[in-house]
Amino acid sequence: MTRKTHADIKWIKIATNIFSDEKILLIEQMPDADTILVIWFKLLCMAGKENNCGVFVMGNKIAYTDEMLSTIFRRPLPTIRLALSTFEAFGMIEIIENSSGMEVYTIPNWEKHQNIDGMEKIREQTRLRVAKHRENQKLALQCNVTVTEGNATEEEEEEEKEEDKKKKKKKSKKHIPAKYVSDDDLNNAILSFLEFRDKIKKPMTERAIQLLITKLNKLAPDINTQIEIINQSILNGWQGIFPLNQQASKEKIPSWMNKKSFSSGMMQQDYNIEELEKELLGETYKEKSSLQNNTEFLKQKQAAEERIKNICSQ
């Protein structure tokens, strides 16, 4: 198995004033400045991922070449070479020879971009984890035991803790009722009506709620009546709002009609003939006893009887 001497790093340090740096300002004046800067940040991220003190060597054996960087960064080779020569001229990278005589790209002031102590700690953790994994593999070969390596780093644990905090904070947030009108009692009545609509699986949109409030203001000017209108709809299971049932309108029912015939909102043909006769004859009815033989009275009575027949036949 190839010996692994680096550990993946999840982040690198970037100074907030990096774009005020003289070298960066000079690069921004060059052709393909944006591409060159992207290559620089890709190099920084790559160095952090390799965690090899800013030395660009794959697996501690193969030095990264400009052709390899062109493939990895998905940029044209001439652009990569222009960027590398620019970085070298500005002292942002150095090219050194290793013990095998190979040229190796390095970032000379890598500690400027990364917490060295933190990297050393992670590198040591990785070394111990790899050593333990190899020991477990030897035991597995002897005892036929499968061992799974844990790969969590301190940074990942911190991220998990932050996620847990966010979830707890989200759960702890109390639901704040919507405020549609300034009066609390009327607003609670509207919320109750919306809850009723939700329960009958007829939820209202925000637009529908605004139309409801507009109609409510037209039906009644005072808040108490508006609340009664809403409660009336909830009580009767109505999806909309309507004017309150007026007792006065019931009193206008003619006395010769049976008031019971208006139950459930349906008028039935149930008439009180005596009352109907009084209604049709008016004052003449009062004089009925004294006008029994009066010709005019008889004519009116006969006409009234005809009208009664017509009404009752409907």
WOWOKA-V226107 format. One line per field, one symbol per residue. ss: DSSP state (H for helix, E for strand, - for the rest). psi: psi as a letter, one per 40 degrees, with the letter a starting at -180 (. if undefined). burial: b if it has 24 or more other C-alpha atoms within 12 Angstrom, else e. A space follows every 10 residues. Layout:
ss->???
psi->???
burial->???
//
This chain:
ss->---------- -------HHH -HHHHHH--- --HHHHHHHH HHHHHHHHHH ----E-EE-- -EE--HHHHH HHH---HHHH HHHHHHHHH- ---EEEE--- --EEEE---H HH---HHHHH HHHHHHHHHH HHHHHHHHHH HHH------- ---HHHHHHH HHHHHHHHHH HH-------- ---HHHHHHH HHHHHHHHH- -----HHHHH HHHHHHHHH- --HHHHHHHH HHHHHH---- ------HHHH H-----E-HH HHHHH----- E-HHHHHHHH H-HHHH---- ----HHHHHH HHHHHHHHHH HHH-
psi->hhhheiihhe iihhhdfdee hddddddeei ifdddddddd dddddddddd fffehghhfe dhhhiddddd ddefiidddd ddddddddde ediihihade eihhhihdfd edeihddddd dddddddddd dddddddddd ddefhhhhhh ehiddddddd dddddddddd dehihhiihd idhddddddd ddddddddde fgiiiddddd dddddddddh didddddddd dddddefida iiiihhdddd eehidehhdd eeieehhigh ihdddddddd dbddddedde fdehdddddd dddddddddd dde.
burial->eeebbbbbbb ebeeeeeeee eeebeebeee eeeebbbebb bebbbbbbbb bbbbbbbbee eebbbbeebe eebeeeeebb ebbbebbeee ebbbbeeeee eeebbbbbeb eebbeeebbe ebbeebeebb eeeeeeeeee eeeeeeeeee eeeeeeeeee eeeeeeeeee eeeeeeeeee eeeeebbebb bebbebbeee eeeeeeeebe ebbeebbeee eebebbbbbb bebbeeeebb bbeeeeeeee eeeeebbeee eeeeeeeeee beeeebbbbb beeeeeeeee eeeeeeeeeb beebeeebee eeee
//
